[in-house]
Amino acid sequence: HTKTVRCLAYNTHNTLCSGGSDRIIRVHDLATARETRQLRLHAHRISCIQLSNTNPNLFVSGSNDKRVALWDLRAPSVAVGCIGVHEKAVRRLQFDHVKVVTGGDDRDIYMWDVRMGLKKCALGNSELALMYIPTYLDRGRVSAMQYDSRRLICAFTLGRTTAAGVHERRGCIKEWT
């Protein structure tokens, strides 16, 4: 990468994907220690990547450009499509073979089903969301998340700036089953 690496993920098939401030996703073969592809789509830095646990060719990426993209390494060097679009930067995501859970600076959490269809990455498709958890005044931006078929656990960072200009931060954790 030519700028800061912001995220990386690998799978048991020796594939490593990394993304960063240079807006490029680099795919590496860990067995040969070689870069195999460079993928470009996102207009801003890439903040999160996760590979599928069941299909070694699929992965998702999220970016400060508000988009969540689905990629298939068997396809040409363009994303298969957009899973969804947030109002602000996407910071965290979790991906199993069917569902993607995303959260970010807009304080919203979405659960997407990749079987429901994709749209071109310039368009939002929040109407395809299986679950939408809207902004609440007591929650800040999504700072961490973990998802499996039984539960979703998210951490939120809440912050404010005092009159003296001091940044105060605290966190909270919420679980949905």
BAGU-760339 format. One record per residue (C-alpha): x, y, z; residue in one letter. Coordinates in Angstrom, 3 decimals. Example, Ala and Ser with C-alpha at 12.3 -4.5 7.8 and 13.67 -1.06 7.14 Angstrom:
<site c1="12.300" c2="-4.500" c3="7.800" resn="a"/>
<site c1="13.670" c2="-1.060" c3="7.140" resn="s"/>
END
This chain:
<site c1="0.000" c2="0.000" c3="0.000" resn="h"/>
<site c1="1.089" c2="3.548" c3="-0.590" resn="t"/>
<site c1="-0.736" c2="4.848" c3="2.500" resn="k"/>
<site c1="-1.868" c2="3.496" c3="5.876" resn="t"/>
<site c1="-3.297" c2="-0.041" c3="5.961" resn="v"/>
<site c1="-6.614" c2="0.225" c3="7.818" resn="r"/>
<site c1="-7.879" c2="-3.365" c3="7.735" resn="c"/>
<site c1="-7.013" c2="-6.896" c3="6.708" resn="l"/>
<site c1="-8.551" c2="-10.338" c3="6.752" resn="a"/>
<site c1="-7.490" c2="-13.807" c3="5.708" resn="y"/>
<site c1="-9.075" c2="-17.224" c3="5.342" resn="n"/>
<site c1="-8.022" c2="-20.852" c3="5.575" resn="t"/>
<site c1="-7.442" c2="-20.944" c3="1.801" resn="h"/>
<site c1="-4.329" c2="-18.744" c3="2.144" resn="n"/>
<site c1="-6.006" c2="-15.603" c3="0.830" resn="t"/>
<site c1="-5.229" c2="-12.289" c3="2.510" resn="l"/>
<site c1="-7.079" c2="-9.081" c3="1.639" resn="c"/>
<site c1="-5.988" c2="-5.680" c3="2.900" resn="s"/>
<site c1="-7.394" c2="-2.213" c3="2.451" resn="g"/>
<site c1="-6.377" c2="1.237" c3="3.454" resn="g"/>
<site c1="-6.171" c2="4.945" c3="2.926" resn="s"/>
<site c1="-4.973" c2="4.484" c3="-0.669" resn="d"/>
<site c1="-8.510" c2="3.175" c3="-1.543" resn="r"/>
<site c1="-7.069" c2="-0.068" c3="-2.949" resn="i"/>
<site c1="-7.877" c2="-3.609" c3="-1.859" resn="i"/>
<site c1="-4.836" c2="-5.798" c3="-2.301" resn="r"/>
<site c1="-5.271" c2="-9.569" c3="-2.520" resn="v"/>
<site c1="-2.339" c2="-11.804" c3="-1.561" resn="h"/>
<site c1="-1.658" c2="-15.504" c3="-1.746" resn="d"/>
<site c1="-0.138" c2="-16.373" c3="1.630" resn="l"/>
<site c1="1.320" c2="-19.634" c3="0.302" resn="a"/>
<site c1="3.502" c2="-17.773" c3="-2.205" resn="t"/>
<site c1="3.709" c2="-14.437" c3="-0.354" resn="a"/>
<site c1="2.713" c2="-12.658" c3="-3.582" resn="r"/>
<site c1="0.133" c2="-10.057" c3="-4.391" resn="e"/>
<site c1="-2.346" c2="-11.499" c3="-6.885" resn="t"/>
<site c1="-4.736" c2="-8.587" c3="-7.488" resn="r"/>
<site c1="-5.474" c2="-4.953" c3="-6.836" resn="q"/>
<site c1="-9.157" c2="-4.044" c3="-6.644" resn="l"/>
<site c1="-10.508" c2="-0.512" c3="-6.911" resn="r"/>
<site c1="-13.987" c2="0.757" c3="-6.264" resn="l"/>
<site c1="-14.160" c2="2.813" c3="-3.108" resn="h"/>
<site c1="-13.837" c2="6.593" c3="-3.353" resn="a"/>
<site c1="-12.421" c2="6.971" c3="0.166" resn="h"/>
<site c1="-10.290" c2="4.901" c3="2.515" resn="r"/>
<site c1="-11.305" c2="1.307" c3="3.124" resn="i"/>
<site c1="-12.137" c2="0.781" c3="6.784" resn="s"/>
<site c1="-13.171" c2="-2.885" c3="7.028" resn="c"/>
<site c1="-12.880" c2="-6.166" c3="5.131" resn="i"/>
<site c1="-14.075" c2="-9.671" c3="5.895" resn="q"/>
<site c1="-13.771" c2="-12.854" c3="3.878" resn="l"/>
<site c1="-16.492" c2="-15.490" c3="3.786" resn="s"/>
<site c1="-15.916" c2="-18.485" c3="6.033" resn="n"/>
<site c1="-17.587" c2="-20.858" c3="3.580" resn="t"/>
<site c1="-16.720" c2="-19.538" c3="0.114" resn="n"/>
<site c1="-13.017" c2="-18.735" c3="-0.398" resn="p"/>
<site c1="-13.842" c2="-16.410" c3="-3.310" resn="n"/>
<site c1="-16.239" c2="-14.025" c3="-1.564" resn="l"/>
<site c1="-15.513" c2="-11.058" c3="0.674" resn="f"/>
<site c1="-17.061" c2="-7.741" c3="1.630" resn="v"/>
<site c1="-15.538" c2="-4.315" c3="2.178" resn="s"/>
<site c1="-16.743" c2="-1.144" c3="3.849" resn="g"/>
<site c1="-15.441" c2="2.359" c3="3.355" resn="s"/>
<site c1="-15.580" c2="5.983" c3="4.384" resn="n"/>
<site c1="-17.418" c2="6.474" c3="1.079" resn="d"/>
<site c1="-20.480" c2="4.990" c3="2.889" resn="k"/>
<site c1="-20.655" c2="1.877" c3="0.690" resn="r"/>
<site c1="-20.537" c2="-1.831" c3="1.483" resn="v"/>
<site c1="-19.399" c2="-3.884" c3="-1.513" resn="a"/>
<site c1="-19.490" c2="-7.611" c3="-2.231" resn="l"/>
<site c1="-16.520" c2="-9.019" c3="-4.146" resn="w"/>
<site c1="-16.011" c2="-12.345" c3="-5.914" resn="d"/>
<site c1="-12.387" c2="-13.191" c3="-6.695" resn="l"/>
<site c1="-13.528" c2="-15.258" c3="-9.700" resn="r"/>
<site c1="-14.940" c2="-12.098" c3="-11.323" resn="a"/>
<site c1="-13.005" c2="-9.341" c3="-13.100" resn="p"/>
<site c1="-11.482" c2="-6.659" c3="-10.900" resn="s"/>
<site c1="-14.764" c2="-4.918" c3="-10.125" resn="v"/>
<site c1="-17.127" c2="-5.491" c3="-7.237" resn="a"/>
<site c1="-20.063" c2="-7.801" c3="-7.839" resn="v"/>
<site c1="-22.265" c2="-5.077" c3="-6.428" resn="g"/>
<site c1="-23.259" c2="-2.999" c3="-3.469" resn="c"/>
<site c1="-24.901" c2="-4.613" c3="-0.514" resn="i"/>
<site c1="-25.855" c2="-1.271" c3="0.964" resn="g"/>
<site c1="-25.074" c2="2.337" c3="1.629" resn="v"/>
<site c1="-24.936" c2="4.128" c3="4.987" resn="h"/>
<site c1="-25.480" c2="7.833" c3="5.632" resn="e"/>
<site c1="-21.886" c2="8.169" c3="6.888" resn="k"/>
<site c1="-18.672" c2="6.109" c3="6.879" resn="a"/>
<site c1="-18.936" c2="2.342" c3="7.327" resn="v"/>
<site c1="-16.599" c2="1.304" c3="10.159" resn="r"/>
<site c1="-17.417" c2="-2.312" c3="11.042" resn="r"/>
<site c1="-18.880" c2="-5.341" c3="9.326" resn="l"/>
<site c1="-19.370" c2="-9.050" c3="9.877" resn="q"/>
<site c1="-20.008" c2="-11.545" c3="7.071" resn="f"/>
<site c1="-21.143" c2="-15.133" c3="7.066" resn="d"/>
<site c1="-22.014" c2="-16.973" c3="3.863" resn="h"/>
<site c1="-25.395" c2="-15.232" c3="3.550" resn="v"/>
<site c1="-25.698" c2="-12.215" c3="5.825" resn="k"/>
<site c1="-23.649" c2="-9.068" c3="6.285" resn="v"/>
<site c1="-24.063" c2="-6.851" c3="9.349" resn="v"/>
<site c1="-22.734" c2="-3.309" c3="8.999" resn="t"/>
<site c1="-22.335" c2="-0.311" c3="11.291" resn="g"/>
<site c1="-20.641" c2="3.018" c3="11.177" resn="g"/>
<site c1="-20.480" c2="6.687" c3="11.957" resn="d"/>
<site c1="-24.182" c2="7.213" c3="11.209" resn="d"/>
<site c1="-24.863" c2="5.159" c3="14.367" resn="r"/>
<site c1="-27.080" c2="2.780" c3="12.397" resn="d"/>
<site c1="-26.768" c2="-0.986" c3="12.096" resn="i"/>
<site c1="-28.021" c2="-2.934" c3="9.096" resn="y"/>
<site c1="-28.258" c2="-6.636" c3="8.387" resn="m"/>
<site c1="-28.191" c2="-7.499" c3="4.678" resn="w"/>
<site c1="-28.904" c2="-10.807" c3="2.923" resn="d"/>
<site c1="-26.678" c2="-11.115" c3="-0.170" resn="v"/>
<site c1="-29.215" c2="-13.491" c3="-1.766" resn="r"/>
<site c1="-31.815" c2="-10.691" c3="-1.890" resn="m"/>
<site c1="-30.074" c2="-8.954" c3="-4.751" resn="g"/>
<site c1="-27.507" c2="-6.233" c3="-5.220" resn="l"/>
<site c1="-27.561" c2="-2.815" c3="-6.801" resn="k"/>
<site c1="-24.904" c2="-0.826" c3="-8.553" resn="k"/>
<site c1="-22.548" c2="0.657" c3="-6.024" resn="c"/>
<site c1="-23.616" c2="4.222" c3="-6.742" resn="a"/>
<site c1="-27.082" c2="3.505" c3="-5.339" resn="l"/>
<site c1="-28.303" c2="2.841" c3="-1.840" resn="g"/>
<site c1="-30.579" c2="-0.105" c3="-1.194" resn="n"/>
<site c1="-31.546" c2="0.124" c3="2.436" resn="s"/>
<site c1="-34.959" c2="-1.251" c3="1.477" resn="e"/>
<site c1="-33.260" c2="-4.645" c3="1.118" resn="l"/>
<site c1="-32.135" c2="-4.641" c3="4.722" resn="a"/>
<site c1="-33.408" c2="-7.532" c3="6.829" resn="l"/>
<site c1="-32.880" c2="-5.575" c3="10.011" resn="m"/>
<site c1="-32.392" c2="-1.895" c3="10.663" resn="y"/>
<site c1="-31.494" c2="-0.502" c3="14.079" resn="i"/>
<site c1="-31.886" c2="3.281" c3="13.851" resn="p"/>
<site c1="-29.934" c2="5.986" c3="15.602" resn="t"/>
<site c1="-30.665" c2="6.387" c3="19.284" resn="y"/>
<site c1="-29.632" c2="9.403" c3="21.319" resn="l"/>
<site c1="-27.944" c2="7.192" c3="23.923" resn="d"/>
<site c1="-25.689" c2="5.430" c3="21.428" resn="r"/>
<site c1="-22.690" c2="6.715" c3="19.545" resn="g"/>
<site c1="-20.992" c2="5.427" c3="16.457" resn="r"/>
<site c1="-20.412" c2="1.694" c3="16.058" resn="v"/>
<site c1="-16.857" c2="0.966" c3="17.208" resn="s"/>
<site c1="-16.863" c2="-2.864" c3="17.273" resn="a"/>
<site c1="-19.216" c2="-5.689" c3="16.428" resn="m"/>
<site c1="-19.493" c2="-9.450" c3="16.484" resn="q"/>
<site c1="-22.244" c2="-11.426" c3="14.777" resn="y"/>
<site c1="-23.203" c2="-15.067" c3="14.471" resn="d"/>
<site c1="-26.524" c2="-16.771" c3="13.712" resn="s"/>
<site c1="-27.597" c2="-16.478" c3="17.370" resn="r"/>
<site c1="-26.721" c2="-12.936" c3="18.353" resn="r"/>
<site c1="-25.346" c2="-9.547" c3="17.407" resn="l"/>
<site c1="-23.196" c2="-7.670" c3="19.907" resn="i"/>
<site c1="-22.110" c2="-4.091" c3="19.190" resn="c"/>
<site c1="-19.933" c2="-1.615" c3="21.016" resn="a"/>
<site c1="-20.668" c2="2.079" c3="20.651" resn="f"/>
<site c1="-18.377" c2="5.022" c3="21.328" resn="t"/>
<site c1="-20.091" c2="8.019" c3="22.813" resn="l"/>
<site c1="-18.281" c2="11.303" c3="22.968" resn="g"/>
<site c1="-18.620" c2="14.981" c3="23.539" resn="r"/>
<site c1="-16.439" c2="18.041" c3="23.699" resn="t"/>
<site c1="-16.638" c2="20.092" c3="26.878" resn="t"/>
<site c1="-16.771" c2="23.874" c3="26.979" resn="a"/>
<site c1="-13.045" c2="23.790" c3="27.772" resn="a"/>
<site c1="-12.388" c2="21.907" c3="24.537" resn="g"/>
<site c1="-11.672" c2="18.554" c3="26.215" resn="v"/>
<site c1="-12.818" c2="15.454" c3="24.323" resn="h"/>
<site c1="-14.583" c2="12.991" c3="26.605" resn="e"/>
<site c1="-15.353" c2="9.473" c3="25.425" resn="r"/>
<site c1="-17.109" c2="6.490" c3="26.924" resn="r"/>
<site c1="-18.421" c2="3.257" c3="25.542" resn="g"/>
<site c1="-21.378" c2="0.955" c3="25.851" resn="c"/>
<site c1="-22.195" c2="-2.547" c3="24.610" resn="i"/>
<site c1="-25.582" c2="-3.746" c3="23.373" resn="k"/>
<site c1="-26.709" c2="-7.281" c3="22.505" resn="e"/>
<site c1="-29.537" c2="-8.406" c3="20.223" resn="w"/>
<site c1="-30.633" c2="-12.060" c3="20.107" resn="t"/>
END
